Structures are given as structure tokens and as C-alpha cells.
Amino acid sequence: MKVRDIQSEFNLEIAAGSKGLDREVTDGYCGDLLSDVMANAGPGDIWLTMQSHQNILAVAVLKELAAIVLVNGHRPDEDTKARADKEGIPVLLSPGSSYPLAGRLFAAGIKKKQE
């Protein structure tokens, strides 16, 4: 599933990085501790977090994440939006918490295939 499909299906607002909406999402990760995300998220993941500063883009680029979803109504500042646009990493916004959104994403098939 592509980021644009998730954005549309889950009615998420696009805050920045719209040129990356055709990225393929293969799995998801929830976490607010950057070191945890760096250790455990994988390429193609959609990352749900409340963090909204520029460092989230550094992590997303390092881990080759498909997109970032800011939850609980958090919004990125202008510098973060500019970096997302530059890197082509979509930053989406959700007014709700990560728990129900993660469940809905999982139910929609956003999960690694079990071997």
C-alpha cells in the first residue's frame, strides 16, 4: 500500500513531504524515543509518533522510512516541514492517539508477511 492510499483511507492531513506520497509502506512502528526507532524500525515502515521536531526527519532518512504520522494533534514547525519537503518524506497528521490508528493500519494489511 502506498502512503497516498493510507493518507486517503485514514483521512490524514498532509503537513509536508507530498512528493513522497508514492512511497510503498511495508510495515509500521510506534514510538517516541528516537533511539528506539533507530534500533527497531525498518525500511518502508510508517512511523507513528508525537515527536514533531526536525530530528524525526534525520531518523526517517537514516532508517529509510516511508512516512511519519504525528499523532494526538501534534504539528511540525516550519523548519521540520521544510526538511520533510527537501527529503521527500511525507509527514501526516492524525488528531487521535497512535493506538487506534496502529490497529486500523494493521487491520488494513500494513504488516510484514509472516514466514
Z-matrix of the N, CA and C atoms (Angstrom, degrees):
N
C 1 1.444
C 2 1.530 1 108.17
N 3 1.287 2 116.40 1 139.57
C 4 1.464 3 121.49 2 -179.77
C 5 1.535 4 110.49 3 -88.48
N 6 1.341 5 115.17 4 158.15
C 7 1.464 6 120.81 5 179.25
C 8 1.523 7 109.91 6 -56.31
N 9 1.329 8 117.88 7 -41.13
C 10 1.472 9 120.49 8 -178.27
C 11 1.524 10 111.50 9 -62.48
N 12 1.335 11 117.41 10 -34.18
C 13 1.463 12 120.64 11 177.26
C 14 1.527 13 110.87 12 -66.01
N 15 1.329 14 116.01 13 -42.43
C 16 1.469 15 120.85 14 178.33
C 17 1.518 16 110.05 15 -65.55
N 18 1.322 17 116.73 16 -44.27
C 19 1.462 18 120.73 17 -179.91
C 20 1.514 19 110.57 18 -57.88
N 21 1.317 20 116.57 19 -44.25
C 22 1.454 21 121.50 20 -178.72
C 23 1.528 22 111.99 21 -71.43
N 24 1.332 23 116.54 22 -49.42
C 25 1.467 24 120.94 23 -176.05
C 26 1.524 25 113.04 24 -63.50
N 27 1.333 26 116.66 25 -34.84
C 28 1.457 27 120.37 26 -176.49
C 29 1.522 28 112.63 27 -103.84
N 30 1.335 29 115.81 28 9.45
C 31 1.461 30 122.24 29 175.40
C 32 1.527 31 112.18 30 52.80
N 33 1.331 32 115.76 31 49.76
C 34 1.450 33 121.71 32 179.59
C 35 1.524 34 109.33 33 -93.93
N 36 1.302 35 116.12 34 138.96
C 37 1.467 36 121.22 35 178.46
C 38 1.527 37 109.20 36 -77.54
N 39 1.318 38 117.09 37 140.38
C 40 1.462 39 121.98 38 175.52
C 41 1.521 40 107.64 39 -90.74
N 42 1.333 41 116.53 40 116.29
C 43 1.462 42 120.96 41 178.94
C 44 1.521 43 111.16 42 -92.09
N 45 1.334 44 116.82 43 -33.37
C 46 1.471 45 120.83 44 -176.77
C 47 1.522 46 108.90 45 -170.22
N 48 1.326 47 115.03 46 170.87
C 49 1.462 48 121.08 47 173.86
C 50 1.514 49 114.88 48 72.85
N 51 1.326 50 117.48 49 28.78
C 52 1.464 51 120.46 50 -174.28
C 53 1.528 52 113.55 51 -63.17
N 54 1.324 53 118.84 52 -20.49
C 55 1.474 54 118.38 53 178.63
C 56 1.534 55 111.87 54 -71.41
N 57 1.335 56 117.88 55 -9.17
C 58 1.454 57 121.08 56 177.90
C 59 1.519 58 114.16 57 -100.35
N 60 1.329 59 117.56 58 12.69
C 61 1.466 60 120.76 59 -176.12
C 62 1.530 61 113.88 60 -65.86
N 63 1.317 62 117.93 61 -15.07
C 64 1.466 63 120.04 62 178.51
C 65 1.528 64 112.84 63 -92.31
N 66 1.319 65 116.83 64 8.15
C 67 1.467 66 120.31 65 175.92
C 68 1.527 67 109.12 66 -65.54
N 69 1.312 68 115.99 67 143.87
C 70 1.465 69 122.20 68 178.78
C 71 1.529 70 109.72 69 -86.43
N 72 1.329 71 116.34 70 131.70
C 73 1.459 72 122.31 71 177.92
C 74 1.529 73 107.78 72 -100.60
N 75 1.332 74 116.23 73 125.15
C 76 1.461 75 120.64 74 -177.39
C 77 1.520 76 113.61 75 -110.11
N 78 1.329 77 117.52 76 -19.91
C 79 1.462 78 122.00 77 -177.68
C 80 1.525 79 106.74 78 -165.81
N 81 1.312 80 116.01 79 -177.83
C 82 1.446 81 120.13 80 -179.62
C 83 1.507 82 111.59 81 -137.85
N 84 1.335 83 115.36 82 162.51
C 85 1.458 84 121.03 83 177.03
C 86 1.523 85 108.58 84 -146.86
N 87 1.324 86 115.58 85 137.11
C 88 1.464 87 122.08 86 175.66
C 89 1.514 88 107.93 87 -114.67
N 90 1.311 89 116.41 88 129.92
C 91 1.460 90 119.37 89 177.15
C 92 1.508 91 111.44 90 176.94
N 93 1.331 92 114.51 91 148.78
C 94 1.457 93 120.22 92 -179.94
C 95 1.527 94 112.83 93 -114.90
N 96 1.306 95 116.46 94 -9.38
C 97 1.458 96 121.14 95 178.41
C 98 1.531 97 107.73 96 -93.41
N 99 1.321 98 116.79 97 113.71
C 100 1.465 99 120.75 98 -172.90
C 101 1.522 100 112.42 99 -57.65
N 102 1.324 101 117.72 100 -39.94
C 103 1.465 102 119.53 101 -179.68
C 104 1.521 103 111.17 102 -64.73
N 105 1.324 104 118.14 103 -33.41
C 106 1.466 105 121.55 104 176.89
C 107 1.525 106 110.15 105 -66.74
N 108 1.311 107 116.95 106 -43.18
C 109 1.464 108 120.88 107 179.29
C 110 1.530 109 109.70 108 -64.58
N 111 1.332 110 116.49 109 -42.39
C 112 1.470 111 119.33 110 178.58
C 113 1.521 112 111.15 111 -62.44
N 114 1.321 113 118.07 112 -34.06
C 115 1.460 114 121.30 113 -178.43
C 116 1.525 115 113.01 114 -80.04
N 117 1.333 116 117.89 115 -28.09
C 118 1.464 117 119.12 116 -167.54
C 119 1.525 118 117.14 117 -123.77
N 120 1.304 119 119.34 118 -21.08
C 121 1.464 120 120.62 119 178.74
C 122 1.526 121 109.01 120 -75.37
N 123 1.328 122 115.37 121 155.42
C 124 1.456 123 119.04 122 -178.15
C 125 1.516 124 112.84 123 -125.40
N 126 1.313 125 116.37 124 166.49
C 127 1.465 126 120.43 125 177.56
C 128 1.531 127 110.75 126 -55.48
N 129 1.317 128 115.58 127 136.87
C 130 1.456 129 121.16 128 179.00
C 131 1.516 130 114.75 129 86.40
N 132 1.340 131 117.47 130 -3.85
C 133 1.464 132 120.45 131 178.89
C 134 1.525 133 111.28 132 -70.92
N 135 1.329 134 115.21 133 149.58
C 136 1.454 135 121.75 134 166.51
C 137 1.532 136 104.73 135 -100.24
N 138 1.317 137 116.98 136 127.32
C 139 1.454 138 123.19 137 -171.32
C 140 1.525 139 109.65 138 -105.47
N 141 1.329 140 116.70 139 122.39
C 142 1.460 141 123.15 140 176.70
C 143 1.521 142 108.06 141 -100.55
N 144 1.331 143 116.91 142 124.49
C 145 1.455 144 121.90 143 -176.31
C 146 1.522 145 110.73 144 -154.63
N 147 1.330 146 116.10 145 161.09
C 148 1.458 147 121.09 146 172.50
C 149 1.534 148 110.85 147 -98.66
N 150 1.346 149 116.63 148 -8.41
C 151 1.463 150 120.55 149 178.43
C 152 1.527 151 109.24 150 -68.92
N 153 1.321 152 116.66 151 138.57
C 154 1.466 153 118.60 152 -175.62
C 155 1.531 154 113.25 153 -133.90
N 156 1.314 155 117.88 154 12.35
C 157 1.465 156 121.97 155 -178.41
C 158 1.534 157 110.79 156 -89.94
N 159 1.312 158 115.67 157 172.31
C 160 1.469 159 121.34 158 -175.31
C 161 1.522 160 114.55 159 -59.37
N 162 1.317 161 118.14 160 -27.80
C 163 1.462 162 120.20 161 -176.71
C 164 1.527 163 112.86 162 -62.80
N 165 1.327 164 117.36 163 -22.44
C 166 1.465 165 118.67 164 177.64
C 167 1.521 166 110.78 165 -64.00
N 168 1.329 167 116.81 166 -30.80
C 169 1.467 168 119.88 167 178.83
C 170 1.513 169 111.01 168 -72.28
N 171 1.336 170 117.86 169 -36.30
C 172 1.462 171 120.63 170 176.93
C 173 1.528 172 109.67 171 -61.98
N 174 1.331 173 117.15 172 -42.43
C 175 1.465 174 121.23 173 178.52
C 176 1.529 175 109.75 174 -65.37
N 177 1.322 176 117.21 175 -44.36
C 178 1.467 177 121.03 176 -178.78
C 179 1.530 178 111.61 177 -61.22
N 180 1.313 179 116.84 178 -40.98
C 181 1.471 180 120.46 179 178.31
C 182 1.524 181 110.02 180 -67.96
N 183 1.330 182 117.10 181 -46.84
C 184 1.459 183 122.06 182 -179.63
C 185 1.527 184 111.86 183 -57.33
N 186 1.327 185 116.73 184 -42.87
C 187 1.463 186 121.82 185 -175.92
C 188 1.533 187 113.16 186 -93.26
N 189 1.324 188 117.65 187 0.43
C 190 1.465 189 123.56 188 -179.93
C 191 1.532 190 111.43 189 56.30
N 192 1.336 191 115.26 190 46.29
C 193 1.457 192 121.00 191 179.69
C 194 1.524 193 110.08 192 -73.49
N 195 1.327 194 115.92 193 151.95
C 196 1.463 195 120.65 194 -179.27
C 197 1.523 196 111.71 195 -77.97
N 198 1.337 197 117.10 196 -37.16
C 199 1.466 198 121.06 197 -176.54
C 200 1.520 199 109.48 198 -167.41
N 201 1.328 200 114.20 199 165.81
C 202 1.461 201 122.31 200 175.32
C 203 1.514 202 107.28 201 -123.09
N 204 1.334 203 116.36 202 135.94
C 205 1.461 204 121.23 203 173.42
C 206 1.523 205 107.61 204 -115.94
N 207 1.322 206 115.82 205 118.92
C 208 1.460 207 120.79 206 174.69
C 209 1.522 208 107.59 207 -86.95
N 210 1.320 209 116.07 208 124.88
C 211 1.458 210 122.06 209 -174.80
C 212 1.533 211 110.97 210 -104.74
N 213 1.324 212 115.64 211 174.70
C 214 1.475 213 123.29 212 177.50
C 215 1.528 214 112.88 213 58.72
N 216 1.324 215 116.16 214 29.14
C 217 1.459 216 119.73 215 176.62
C 218 1.518 217 115.23 216 76.66
N 219 1.329 218 118.17 217 7.39
C 220 1.471 219 120.23 218 178.49
C 221 1.521 220 109.49 219 -68.50
N 222 1.332 221 114.85 220 146.74
C 223 1.461 222 121.22 221 -178.36
C 224 1.526 223 109.16 222 -130.92
N 225 1.330 224 117.33 223 144.52
C 226 1.462 225 119.85 224 178.28
C 227 1.523 226 111.31 225 -77.69
N 228 1.334 227 115.72 226 152.15
C 229 1.462 228 118.93 227 174.54
C 230 1.532 229 108.62 228 -79.91
N 231 1.301 230 116.24 229 175.87
C 232 1.468 231 121.05 230 -174.91
C 233 1.531 232 112.16 231 -63.52
N 234 1.333 233 117.69 232 -37.96
C 235 1.464 234 120.08 233 179.26
C 236 1.530 235 111.25 234 -65.15
N 237 1.320 236 116.32 235 -39.25
C 238 1.460 237 120.65 236 178.43
C 239 1.520 238 110.50 237 -66.08
N 240 1.322 239 116.60 238 -41.84
C 241 1.470 240 119.99 239 177.59
C 242 1.527 241 110.93 240 -62.45
N 243 1.323 242 116.68 241 -41.90
C 244 1.466 243 120.32 242 179.60
C 245 1.528 244 110.95 243 -62.95
N 246 1.313 245 116.82 244 -40.69
C 247 1.474 246 120.10 245 179.27
C 248 1.529 247 110.33 246 -67.68
N 249 1.326 248 117.61 247 -39.75
C 250 1.469 249 120.96 248 177.77
C 251 1.523 250 110.43 249 -61.65
N 252 1.329 251 116.22 250 -43.01
C 253 1.465 252 120.07 251 177.98
C 254 1.526 253 110.82 252 -62.82
N 255 1.328 254 116.89 253 -42.78
C 256 1.464 255 121.56 254 -179.78
C 257 1.526 256 111.13 255 -63.20
N 258 1.325 257 117.03 256 -42.53
C 259 1.470 258 122.07 257 -177.01
C 260 1.533 259 112.98 258 -84.15
N 261 1.332 260 117.01 259 -13.47
C 262 1.462 261 120.50 260 -178.14
C 263 1.517 262 113.32 261 70.57
N 264 1.327 263 115.95 262 29.81
C 265 1.468 264 121.42 263 178.40
C 266 1.529 265 107.56 264 -101.65
N 267 1.327 266 118.33 265 114.94
C 268 1.457 267 119.56 266 178.67
C 269 1.533 268 112.07 267 -64.38
N 270 1.317 269 114.74 268 133.61
C 271 1.467 270 121.66 269 171.70
C 272 1.523 271 105.70 270 -114.78
N 273 1.329 272 115.18 271 114.93
C 274 1.458 273 122.49 272 -178.06
C 275 1.523 274 109.13 273 -108.21
N 276 1.322 275 116.52 274 156.65
C 277 1.459 276 121.20 275 -176.80
C 278 1.512 277 111.17 276 -121.45
N 279 1.335 278 115.00 277 136.85
C 280 1.456 279 122.09 278 176.27
C 281 1.523 280 108.53 279 -128.65
N 282 1.332 281 117.93 280 131.63
C 283 1.468 282 119.64 281 178.90
C 284 1.531 283 112.64 282 -73.36
N 285 1.328 284 117.39 283 -21.58
C 286 1.461 285 121.11 284 -176.01
C 287 1.517 286 112.88 285 -93.11
N 288 1.333 287 115.31 286 -178.01
C 289 1.456 288 120.87 287 -179.45
C 290 1.526 289 111.07 288 -81.58
N 291 1.313 290 115.58 289 167.87
C 292 1.462 291 120.87 290 -177.01
C 293 1.529 292 112.54 291 -71.58
N 294 1.318 293 118.41 292 -29.25
C 295 1.467 294 120.23 293 -174.06
C 296 1.535 295 113.00 294 -59.72
N 297 1.328 296 120.02 295 -55.57
C 298 1.466 297 117.87 296 179.97
C 299 1.533 298 112.57 297 -66.85
N 300 1.318 299 117.51 298 -35.20
C 301 1.464 300 119.45 299 179.17
C 302 1.522 301 110.80 300 -65.58
N 303 1.321 302 117.53 301 -41.59
C 304 1.463 303 120.70 302 178.03
C 305 1.531 304 110.41 303 -60.88
N 306 1.318 305 116.72 304 -42.14
C 307 1.467 306 120.16 305 178.25
C 308 1.513 307 111.92 306 -62.89
N 309 1.325 308 116.75 307 -41.20
C 310 1.465 309 120.39 308 179.38
C 311 1.523 310 111.06 309 -67.29
N 312 1.336 311 117.41 310 -39.26
C 313 1.462 312 120.96 311 177.59
C 314 1.528 313 110.58 312 -64.31
N 315 1.320 314 116.42 313 -42.80
C 316 1.463 315 121.11 314 178.85
C 317 1.528 316 110.18 315 -62.13
N 318 1.326 317 116.23 316 -45.37
C 319 1.468 318 120.68 317 179.46
C 320 1.528 319 111.85 318 -63.62
N 321 1.326 320 116.38 319 -28.00
C 322 1.473 321 120.70 320 179.48
C 323 1.532 322 112.02 321 -80.96
N 324 1.332 323 116.95 322 -1.43
C 325 1.463 324 119.87 323 176.72
C 326 1.512 325 115.05 324 103.14
N 327 1.335 326 117.94 325 6.32
C 328 1.464 327 120.15 326 178.76
C 329 1.523 328 107.56 327 -83.03
N 330 1.323 329 114.96 328 88.96
C 331 1.463 330 122.34 329 178.89
C 332 1.520 331 108.37 330 -165.45
N 333 1.290 332 115.08 331 151.90
C 334 1.457 333 118.93 332 177.29
C 335 1.511 334 109.60 333 -66.87
N 336 1.301 335 116.65 334 143.55
C 337 1.463 336 121.19 335 177.03
C 338 1.517 337 109.07 336 -68.71
N 339 1.296 338 116.78 337 131.77
C 340 1.465 339 121.08 338 178.02
C 341 1.517 340 109.12 339 -76.52
N 342 1.314 341 116.15 340 135.58
C 343 1.472 342 120.52 341 -179.62
C 344 1.505 343 110.80 342 -93.25
